[in-house]
């Protein structure tokens, strides 16, 4: 599990989780979810547009996130991504994302 930075913009309702110090090499979009990869094809960022509607998380909760982590696994033609959030009231939540890909990727 990699500790991540988080930015929530309540005006445009966008949640951006990323590994600090990593450089995005490419992106894959799946509707309102954009996944960023480094040159080794490791997941280093996830942006979710309208996370309140997609994952039923109230905007007030999203505004109170105090920490996050980003983890992922490659399974045949899927990438399983998990965003772990901790809120100011100590409540925790995991956002699961399944990203289909044409060929298997190896977690590094």
C-alpha positions in Angstrom: 0.0 0.0 0.0 1.5 3.3 -1.1 0.8 6.5 0.8 -0.7 9.0 -1.6 -1.6 12.7 -1.7 -5.2 13.7 -2.3 -6.9 16.8 -3.8 -10.6 17.2 -3.7 -12.1 20.1 -5.7 -15.7 20.6 -4.6 -16.5 23.2 -7.3 -15.9 20.7 -10.1 -16.4 17.7 -7.9 -13.1 16.0 -8.7 -11.1 13.7 -6.5 -7.4 13.3 -7.5 -5.2 10.7 -5.7 -1.5 10.4 -6.6 1.8 9.2 -5.5 4.0 12.2 -4.8 7.2 12.5 -6.9 6.0 10.2 -9.6 5.8 11.3 -13.2 2.8 10.3 -15.4 3.8 8.6 -18.6 0.3 7.8 -19.9 -3.4 7.7 -19.0 -6.4 5.4 -19.5 -9.9 6.8 -19.2 -12.9 4.8 -18.2 -15.8 7.2 -18.3 -15.3 9.6 -15.4 -12.3 7.8 -14.0 -8.8 8.6 -15.3 -5.9 6.3 -14.3 -2.3 7.6 -14.7 0.7 5.2 -15.2 4.5 5.7 -14.9 6.9 4.4 -17.5 6.9 1.0 -15.7 3.1 0.8 -16.1 2.6 1.1 -12.4 -0.6 2.9 -11.3 0.5 6.3 -9.9 -2.7 8.4 -10.0 -6.4 8.2 -10.2 -8.8 11.1 -10.9 -12.5 10.5 -10.3 -15.0 13.0 -11.7 -18.2 13.2 -9.7 -17.1 10.8 -6.9 -20.2 11.8 -4.9 -22.5 10.4 -7.5 -20.3 7.4 -8.7 -19.5 6.1 -5.2 -22.3 7.7 -3.1 -19.9 9.7 -1.0 -21.2 13.0 0.3 -19.2 16.1 -0.7 -18.8 17.1 2.9 -17.1 13.8 3.6 -14.8 14.2 0.6 -13.9 17.6 1.9 -12.8 16.1 5.2 -10.3 13.5 3.9 -7.1 13.6 5.9 -5.1 10.8 4.3 -5.2 8.4 1.4 -3.3 5.4 0.0 -3.4 3.9 -3.5 -2.9 0.2 -4.3 -3.4 -2.0 -7.3 -3.2 -5.5 -8.7 -3.1 -6.9 -12.2 -5.4 -9.8 -12.9 -5.4 -11.2 -16.5 -7.1 -8.5 -18.5 -8.1 -6.4 -15.4 -6.4 -3.9 -13.2 -7.9 -3.8 -9.7 -7.4 -0.4 -8.0 -8.1 0.5 -4.4 -8.2 4.0 -3.0 -8.2 3.9 0.8 -9.5 7.1 2.4 -9.4 8.2 6.0 -11.7 11.1 7.1 -11.3 13.6 9.9 -13.9 11.7 12.0 -11.6 8.6 11.8 -14.0 6.8 9.5 -12.3 4.8 6.7 -13.5 3.9 3.2 -12.1 2.0 0.3 -13.1 2.9 -3.3 -12.7 -0.1 -5.6 -12.1 0.4 -9.3 -11.9 -2.3 -11.9 -10.2 -1.2 -15.1 -10.3 -3.6 -18.1 -7.2 -3.7 -20.3 -6.4 -5.5 -23.5 -3.4 -7.4 -22.1 -2.1 -8.3 -18.7 0.1 -5.8 -16.8 2.7 -6.8 -14.2 2.6 -5.0 -10.8 6.0 -3.5 -10.1 
